[in-house]
C-alpha cells in the first residue's frame, strides 16, 4: 500500500518552518549527546512495511528511527519541544512531566501514580459511592489507590483498566533522523497487552514529520514502527503473536467541511487501511489533558473518532470485545495522569452505547480515500458525530 499522495499528515502533524528544522539538524553537539539517550535497536522492521509501499521501503534506508529512553538529555528535549510546538496549544499533548514520568518509570524502576488501583477498589471517591454501571465495573480507581503496587501485584510496566484487568504496558517515544543525524520527525505510542484475553492494543498517540521530509515515506515508517514494537512486546509477554489480536488504535478529529486539514487526515488513514468504529456505537472522547488540579478549570473532553486497524483482518467487522478494549486500554493510559473523576463519565457513556448494540461484532465505517468520497465523509463530519456524545459536548467549548 502506497503512502498517500496528498500531503496528509496524522491529526495535528506539524507545519513547523524548515528553518526551525535546519537549526536543529545542524546542531552537531546536540546530535552527539542525543545518540547516548536513544536506543540502538531501530524500528520498523522491513517485514512490517506494506509490501507495495515503495517509498517506505526506500525510506527505511534513509532514516534511522530509534527510541528515546530517558528524559535526561537533549534527545528528549528536542522531541518534546517539537511535539509541543504543534500539539501543545491545542491541548492535544500531555504535560512534559507526564512523558518524563513514563520514561523514568520504565527506565529506572521507580514506582508512582502510573496505574489504577486493585480491582476491589474501582469506585470513585473515598466512600466508593460513585461507581458507574450495575456491576460497578465502569468506574475508575479511587484517588487513594492510584499507586503501582497498591494491589500488591502491579509490576512496573503494568496498568489496570477500568474493569480491573491487568495490562502489560510500554511507552515508546521515537525520533527519526536523516543521514546527517538531523531530526526528521517524532512519533510516540503506547503498547498495552491483556495476556488473559490475548489482546494487544497499540495506541498511536502523536506523529510529526518535519516539512522538509514529507511525502518521502517517513509517515509510512511511523505507521509501521508501532507494529514492530507491539510484536516485540507480544513476544516478551510470552504470547504467540499469531494467536494474539493486534489492534492499531488511532484517534482523529471529525471531518469539518470548513477545515480541509481534518478531511485530508482522514483520507491519509483511509488509504492506509484504517476504518472507524461508528460514533453511534462508540462515542469516544480524549480526556482533558490540562492540569485541572492546578487550574480548577472544568474538564472538557475532546470528541474524536475511534480509528482502528485490526491487523490481519482487513475488511472484516470488528469484534465488540476489541471495540471495548480500544476504550478500556486507552483510558488505562489516560488514568496515569488524569484524575478518575474526569474519566469516568465519558468512558461510561462510550461503553454503555457499545453494550447497547444488539450484536457481537461492530461493522466498521470506511474512511474516505479522496475529497470526493462523500458517502464515506458524510457520517464522519463533526455535526453528525457530536450528536452521539454527551449533551454537554455537543456545543462548541466556551472561549
C-alpha positions as CSV (number, residue, x, y, z in Angstrom):
1,X,0.0,0.0,0.0
2,X,1.5,3.3,-1.0
3,X,1.8,6.3,1.2
4,X,-0.9,8.8,0.4
5,X,0.0,11.2,-2.4
6,X,-1.7,14.1,-0.7
7,X,0.3,16.0,2.0
8,X,-2.0,14.4,4.6
9,X,-0.3,14.0,8.0
10,X,-1.8,12.4,11.0
11,X,-4.0,14.5,13.3
12,X,-2.1,17.7,14.0
13,X,1.1,17.0,12.2
14,X,3.5,19.9,12.5
15,X,3.7,22.7,10.0
16,X,6.9,24.0,11.5
17,X,9.2,26.0,9.3
18,X,12.1,24.4,7.5
19,X,14.4,26.9,9.1
20,X,13.5,25.5,12.5
21,X,14.3,22.1,11.3
22,X,17.7,23.2,9.9
23,X,18.7,24.9,13.1
24,X,18.2,21.6,15.0
25,X,19.7,19.4,12.2
26,X,23.0,21.3,12.2
27,X,23.5,21.3,16.0
28,X,26.1,18.6,15.9
29,X,26.8,18.8,19.6
30,X,23.2,18.1,20.4
31,X,23.1,15.2,18.0
32,X,26.1,13.6,19.6
33,X,24.6,13.9,23.1
34,X,21.3,12.7,21.8
35,X,22.7,9.5,20.5
36,X,23.6,8.4,24.0
37,X,19.9,8.8,25.1
38,X,18.5,6.8,22.2
39,X,18.2,3.0,21.9
40,X,20.4,1.2,19.4
41,X,17.6,-1.1,18.1
42,X,16.0,0.6,15.1
43,X,12.3,0.3,14.0
44,X,10.4,-0.6,12.0
45,X,11.4,-4.0,10.7
46,X,11.1,-4.4,7.0
47,X,8.5,-7.2,7.4
48,X,6.1,-4.7,9.0
49,X,6.0,-2.4,6.0
50,X,3.3,-2.8,3.4
51,X,4.9,-4.8,0.5
52,X,3.8,-2.4,-2.2
53,X,4.8,0.8,-0.4
54,X,7.9,1.5,-2.4
55,X,8.7,4.9,-0.8
56,X,8.5,3.4,2.7
57,X,11.0,0.6,1.7
58,X,13.3,3.2,0.2
59,X,12.9,5.5,3.3
60,X,14.0,2.7,5.6
61,X,17.5,3.1,4.2
62,X,17.4,7.0,4.6
63,X,16.1,7.4,8.1
64,X,17.0,5.9,11.4
65,X,14.1,5.6,13.9
66,X,15.1,5.0,17.5
67,X,13.6,5.1,20.9
68,X,14.3,7.9,23.4
69,X,14.9,6.0,26.6
70,X,15.4,8.8,29.1
71,X,14.1,12.3,29.8
72,X,17.5,13.4,30.9
73,X,19.2,14.8,27.9
74,X,18.8,16.7,24.6
75,X,17.1,13.8,22.7
76,X,14.0,14.1,24.9
77,X,14.2,17.9,24.9
78,X,14.3,18.1,21.2
79,X,11.5,15.5,20.7
80,X,9.1,17.1,23.3
81,X,9.7,20.7,22.1
82,X,8.9,19.6,18.5
83,X,5.6,17.9,19.7
84,X,4.7,20.8,21.9
85,X,5.2,23.3,19.1
86,X,2.3,21.6,17.2
87,X,0.1,19.9,19.7
88,X,0.5,21.8,22.9
89,X,-1.5,24.9,22.1
90,X,-4.5,22.7,21.0
91,X,-4.5,20.8,24.3
92,X,-3.6,17.6,22.5
93,X,-0.3,16.8,24.2
94,X,0.3,15.6,27.7
95,X,2.3,17.8,30.0
96,X,6.1,17.4,29.8
97,X,6.2,15.9,33.4
98,X,3.8,13.1,32.3
99,X,6.1,11.9,29.5
100,X,9.1,12.3,31.8
101,X,7.3,10.1,34.3
102,X,6.5,7.4,31.7
103,X,10.1,7.2,30.6
104,X,11.6,7.4,34.1
105,X,9.3,4.7,35.4
106,X,10.3,2.2,32.7
107,X,14.0,3.1,32.8
108,X,14.7,3.2,36.5
109,X,12.0,1.0,38.1
110,X,10.6,3.9,40.1
111,X,7.0,3.5,41.3
112,X,4.4,6.2,41.3
113,X,0.9,7.1,40.2
114,X,1.0,5.2,37.0
115,X,-1.7,2.6,37.5
116,X,-5.2,2.2,38.6
117,X,-5.7,0.5,42.0
118,X,-6.9,-3.0,42.7
119,X,-10.0,-4.5,41.2
120,X,-11.7,-4.3,44.6
121,X,-11.2,-0.6,44.8
122,X,-12.5,0.6,41.4
123,X,-15.0,3.1,42.7
124,X,-14.5,6.9,42.5
125,X,-14.3,8.8,45.8
126,X,-13.1,7.7,49.2
127,X,-16.5,6.4,50.1
128,X,-16.8,4.4,46.9
129,X,-20.3,5.7,46.3
130,X,-19.8,6.9,42.7
131,X,-19.4,3.6,40.9
132,X,-20.9,3.5,37.5
133,X,-22.9,0.6,36.0
134,X,-24.9,-2.1,37.6
135,X,-21.9,-4.1,38.5
136,X,-19.7,-1.1,39.2
137,X,-17.3,-2.3,36.5
138,X,-17.1,1.0,34.6
139,X,-15.7,3.1,37.5
140,X,-12.1,4.0,37.7
141,X,-9.9,3.6,40.8
142,X,-10.3,5.7,43.9
143,X,-8.0,8.6,44.3
144,X,-6.2,6.9,47.2
145,X,-5.4,3.8,45.2
146,X,-3.5,5.1,42.2
147,X,0.0,3.9,43.1
148,X,1.7,1.0,41.5
149,X,1.8,-1.8,44.0
150,X,-1.4,-0.8,45.7
151,X,-2.9,-4.2,44.9
152,X,0.3,-6.0,45.6
153,X,0.6,-7.4,42.0
154,X,1.3,-4.4,39.8
155,X,4.8,-4.7,38.3
156,X,6.5,-1.8,36.6
157,X,5.2,-1.7,33.1
158,X,1.7,-2.7,34.1
159,X,-1.6,-0.8,34.2
160,X,-5.1,-1.8,35.2
161,X,-8.1,-0.9,33.0
162,X,-11.4,0.2,34.4
163,X,-12.6,-3.3,34.8
164,X,-9.6,-4.3,36.9
165,X,-7.9,-6.3,34.2
166,X,-4.1,-6.2,34.4
167,X,-2.4,-4.9,31.2
168,X,1.3,-5.1,30.3
169,X,2.3,-1.6,29.2
170,X,5.1,0.2,27.5
171,X,5.5,3.7,26.2
172,X,7.7,4.5,23.3
173,X,9.0,7.9,22.2
174,X,10.6,7.6,18.8
175,X,12.7,10.0,16.9
176,X,13.6,9.8,13.2
177,X,16.9,11.2,12.0
178,X,18.2,11.7,8.5
179,X,21.6,10.6,7.2
180,X,23.2,13.6,8.8
181,X,21.7,13.0,12.2
182,X,19.2,15.8,12.0
183,X,15.7,15.5,13.4
184,X,13.2,14.5,10.7
185,X,10.2,13.6,12.8
186,X,8.8,12.3,16.1
187,X,6.3,9.6,17.0
188,X,5.0,8.3,20.3
189,X,2.8,5.3,21.1
190,X,1.7,3.0,23.9
191,X,1.5,-0.7,23.7
192,X,-0.9,-2.5,26.1
193,X,-1.4,-6.2,26.3
194,X,-4.1,-8.2,28.1
195,X,-2.5,-11.6,28.4
196,X,-5.6,-13.4,29.6
197,X,-7.7,-12.2,26.6
198,X,-4.7,-12.3,24.2
199,X,-5.3,-8.8,23.0
200,X,-2.8,-6.1,22.2
201,X,-3.8,-2.5,21.6
202,X,-1.3,-0.1,20.1
203,X,-2.3,3.5,20.8
204,X,-0.9,5.8,18.2
205,X,-0.7,9.0,20.3
206,X,1.2,11.6,18.2
207,X,3.2,11.8,15.0
208,X,5.1,14.7,13.4
209,X,7.0,14.8,10.2
210,X,9.0,18.0,9.7
211,X,8.2,19.8,6.4
212,X,11.5,19.1,4.7
213,X,10.8,15.3,5.0
214,X,7.2,15.0,4.0
215,X,6.0,12.9,1.1
216,X,9.1,10.8,1.3
217,X,8.0,7.7,3.1
218,X,8.7,8.7,6.7
219,X,4.9,8.9,7.5
220,X,4.6,5.2,6.5
221,X,7.6,4.3,8.6
222,X,5.9,6.0,11.6
223,X,2.8,3.9,11.0
224,X,4.7,0.7,10.8
225,X,7.1,1.3,13.7
226,X,4.5,0.7,16.4
227,X,3.6,-2.6,14.8
228,X,7.2,-3.7,15.2
229,X,7.2,-2.6,18.8
230,X,3.9,-4.4,19.5
231,X,5.1,-7.7,18.1
232,X,8.3,-7.5,20.2
233,X,6.1,-6.7,23.3
234,X,3.8,-9.7,22.5
235,X,6.9,-12.0,22.3
236,X,8.2,-10.6,25.7
237,X,4.8,-11.3,27.2
238,X,5.2,-14.9,26.3
239,X,2.4,-14.9,23.7
240,X,2.2,-16.4,20.2
241,X,1.7,-13.4,18.0
242,X,-0.3,-15.5,15.6
243,X,-2.8,-16.2,18.4
244,X,-3.0,-12.6,19.8
245,X,-5.3,-10.0,18.4
246,X,-3.4,-6.8,17.4
247,X,-5.5,-3.7,17.2
248,X,-3.9,-0.5,15.9
249,X,-5.8,2.4,17.6
250,X,-5.7,6.0,16.4
251,X,-7.9,8.9,17.2
252,X,-9.0,11.6,14.7
253,X,-10.9,14.8,14.6
254,X,-14.3,14.5,12.9
255,X,-14.3,16.0,9.5
256,X,-15.0,19.7,9.2
257,X,-16.0,20.9,5.7
258,X,-14.6,24.3,6.6
259,X,-11.2,22.8,7.7
260,X,-9.7,20.9,4.8
261,X,-6.9,19.6,7.0
262,X,-9.4,17.5,9.0
263,X,-10.6,15.9,5.8
264,X,-7.2,15.1,4.3
265,X,-6.1,13.5,7.6
266,X,-9.0,11.1,7.4
267,X,-8.1,10.4,3.8
268,X,-4.5,9.5,4.8
269,X,-5.7,6.8,7.1
270,X,-8.3,5.6,4.8
271,X,-5.6,5.0,2.2
272,X,-3.5,3.2,4.9
273,X,-6.2,0.6,5.6
274,X,-7.9,2.1,8.7
275,X,-11.6,2.3,9.4
276,X,-13.8,3.9,12.0
277,X,-15.8,2.4,14.9
278,X,-19.3,4.1,14.3
279,X,-19.7,7.1,16.7
280,X,-23.2,5.9,17.4
281,X,-21.7,2.7,19.0
282,X,-18.5,4.1,20.4
283,X,-18.7,7.9,21.0
284,X,-15.1,8.2,22.0
285,X,-13.6,11.2,23.8
286,X,-10.0,12.1,24.6
287,X,-9.9,13.4,28.2
288,X,-8.8,16.9,29.0
289,X,-5.0,16.9,29.2
290,X,-4.7,20.2,31.1
291,X,-3.5,20.3,34.6
292,X,-7.0,20.7,36.0
293,X,-5.9,20.1,39.6
294,X,-3.8,23.3,39.4
295,X,-6.2,25.5,37.4
296,X,-9.5,24.3,38.9
297,X,-11.0,24.5,35.4
298,X,-13.9,22.3,34.5
299,X,-12.9,19.2,32.4
300,X,-13.7,19.4,28.7
301,X,-13.2,16.1,26.9
302,X,-12.5,16.2,23.2
303,X,-14.9,14.2,21.0
304,X,-12.9,12.2,18.4
305,X,-13.3,9.3,16.0
306,X,-12.1,5.9,17.1
307,X,-9.9,4.9,14.1
308,X,-8.7,1.3,14.0
309,X,-6.9,-1.3,12.0
310,X,-7.3,-4.9,13.1
311,X,-4.1,-6.3,11.8
312,X,-4.6,-9.3,9.5
313,X,-8.4,-8.8,9.3
314,X,-8.9,-6.2,6.6
315,X,-12.5,-5.6,5.6
316,X,-13.9,-7.6,8.5
317,X,-16.3,-6.4,11.2
318,X,-14.6,-5.7,14.5
319,X,-15.5,-8.0,17.4
320,X,-17.3,-5.9,20.0
321,X,-14.8,-7.0,22.6
322,X,-12.0,-5.3,20.7
323,X,-14.0,-2.1,20.3
324,X,-14.5,-2.2,24.1
325,X,-10.7,-2.8,24.5
326,X,-10.0,0.2,22.4
327,X,-11.7,2.4,25.0
328,X,-10.5,0.5,28.1
329,X,-6.9,0.3,27.1
330,X,-6.6,4.0,26.1
331,X,-8.3,5.1,29.3
332,X,-6.0,3.0,31.3
333,X,-3.1,5.0,29.8
334,X,-5.0,8.3,30.5
335,X,-5.5,7.2,34.1
336,X,-1.8,7.6,34.6
337,X,-2.1,11.4,34.5
338,X,-5.8,12.3,34.6
339,X,-8.0,12.3,37.7
340,X,-10.5,9.4,37.9
341,X,-13.5,11.8,38.2
342,X,-12.5,13.3,34.8
343,X,-12.5,9.9,33.1
344,X,-15.5,8.0,34.5
345,X,-18.4,9.8,32.7
346,X,-17.1,9.8,29.1
347,X,-15.8,6.2,29.4
348,X,-19.1,5.0,30.9
349,X,-21.1,6.8,28.1
350,X,-18.9,5.2,25.4
351,X,-19.1,1.7,26.8
352,X,-22.8,1.9,27.5
353,X,-23.5,2.8,23.9
354,X,-21.4,-0.1,22.7
355,X,-23.0,-2.6,25.1
356,X,-26.4,-1.4,23.9
357,X,-25.7,-2.6,20.4
358,X,-27.6,-5.8,19.6
359,X,-24.6,-7.6,18.1
360,X,-21.3,-9.3,18.9
361,X,-19.4,-7.6,16.2
362,X,-19.2,-4.0,15.0
363,X,-19.4,-3.2,11.3
364,X,-16.8,-0.5,10.7
365,X,-17.3,2.7,8.7
366,X,-14.9,3.2,5.8
367,X,-12.7,6.2,5.9
368,X,-12.7,8.3,2.7
369,X,-9.9,7.9,0.2
370,X,-10.5,11.2,-1.7
371,X,-12.1,14.5,-1.1
372,X,-14.9,13.4,-3.5
373,X,-15.8,10.4,-1.4
374,X,-19.0,12.0,0.0
375,X,-20.5,8.7,1.1
376,X,-17.7,8.0,3.5
377,X,-17.2,11.6,4.6
378,X,-20.9,12.3,5.5
379,X,-21.2,10.2,8.7
380,X,-17.8,11.4,9.9
381,X,-18.4,15.2,9.8
382,X,-18.5,17.0,13.2
383,X,-22.2,17.7,13.3
384,X,-23.1,14.1,12.7
385,X,-20.5,12.8,15.2
386,X,-21.3,15.2,18.1
387,X,-25.0,14.2,18.2
388,X,-23.9,10.8,19.7
389,X,-21.9,12.4,22.5
390,X,-22.7,13.6,26.0
391,X,-25.1,16.6,25.9
392,X,-22.5,19.0,27.3
393,X,-20.1,18.2,24.5
394,X,-22.5,18.8,21.6
395,X,-21.9,22.6,21.6
396,X,-18.5,24.3,21.0
397,X,-16.5,25.0,24.1
398,X,-16.7,28.4,25.6
399,X,-13.7,30.6,24.8
